[in-house]
Amino acid sequence: MSCELLHRVDPDLNMARFYRVELLPDLFGEIIVERCWGRIGGRGQCRATSYRSTSLAEAAASRLISAKERRGYRRPT
């Protein structure tokens, strides 16, 4: 459905992180918000949360992305 990728890179702190939020349909008609994070180039970790409607899932994804942008994450160029 949709996918957002954010990066936070700071060479002075040896920081190279990614955060990905993806909306996926499941077999039962619900929408899954999958978020993955970790060091760029690594596997990272993932967590999935299911929502009954697309609007609830989109709102949750938007909140997650906004929170990360406030912490310095940006879309890669």
C-alpha positions as CSV (number, residue, x, y, z in Angstrom):
1,M,0.0,0.0,0.0
2,S,2.4,2.7,1.1
3,C,5.9,2.9,2.6
4,E,7.9,5.7,4.2
5,L,11.6,5.6,4.8
6,L,13.5,7.9,7.1
7,H,17.2,8.3,7.8
8,R,19.1,9.9,10.6
9,V,22.8,10.3,9.9
10,D,25.4,12.1,12.1
11,P,29.0,11.2,11.4
12,D,30.2,13.0,14.6
13,L,28.2,10.6,16.7
14,N,28.8,7.6,14.4
15,M,25.1,7.4,13.9
16,A,23.5,6.0,10.7
17,R,19.9,4.9,11.5
18,F,16.9,4.0,9.4
19,Y,13.2,3.9,10.2
20,R,10.6,2.4,7.8
21,V,6.8,2.5,8.2
22,E,4.7,0.4,5.8
23,L,1.0,-0.2,5.5
24,L,0.1,-3.8,4.4
25,P,-3.2,-5.7,4.1
26,D,-3.6,-8.9,5.9
27,L,-5.7,-12.0,5.1
28,F,-8.6,-10.9,7.4
29,G,-9.3,-7.5,5.9
30,E,-7.4,-5.5,8.4
31,I,-4.4,-3.2,7.8
32,I,-1.0,-3.9,9.3
33,V,1.3,-1.0,10.2
34,E,4.8,-2.5,10.1
35,R,7.7,-0.4,11.4
36,C,11.3,-1.4,11.1
37,W,14.3,0.3,12.5
38,G,18.0,-0.1,13.0
39,R,21.4,0.8,11.7
40,I,21.7,1.5,8.0
41,G,23.2,-1.6,6.3
42,G,21.9,-3.9,9.1
43,R,18.8,-6.1,9.4
44,G,17.3,-4.1,12.3
45,Q,14.1,-5.0,14.1
46,C,10.4,-5.0,13.1
47,R,7.1,-4.6,14.9
48,A,3.7,-5.0,13.4
49,T,0.3,-3.7,14.7
50,S,-3.0,-4.4,13.0
51,Y,-5.9,-1.9,12.7
52,R,-9.5,-2.5,11.6
53,S,-9.6,0.3,9.1
54,T,-7.3,2.1,6.7
55,S,-8.0,5.5,8.2
56,L,-6.9,4.3,11.7
57,A,-3.8,2.7,10.2
58,E,-2.9,5.8,8.2
59,A,-3.4,8.0,11.3
60,A,-1.1,5.7,13.4
61,A,1.5,5.7,10.7
62,S,1.4,9.5,10.4
63,R,1.9,9.8,14.2
64,L,4.9,7.5,14.1
65,I,6.5,9.4,11.2
66,S,5.9,12.8,12.8
67,A,7.4,11.6,16.1
68,K,10.6,10.5,14.2
69,E,10.8,13.7,12.2
70,R,10.7,15.7,15.5
71,R,13.7,13.6,16.6
72,G,15.8,14.5,13.6
73,Y,14.9,11.8,11.0
74,R,14.6,12.9,7.4
75,R,13.6,11.4,4.1
76,P,16.7,10.3,2.2
77,T,17.6,12.4,-0.8
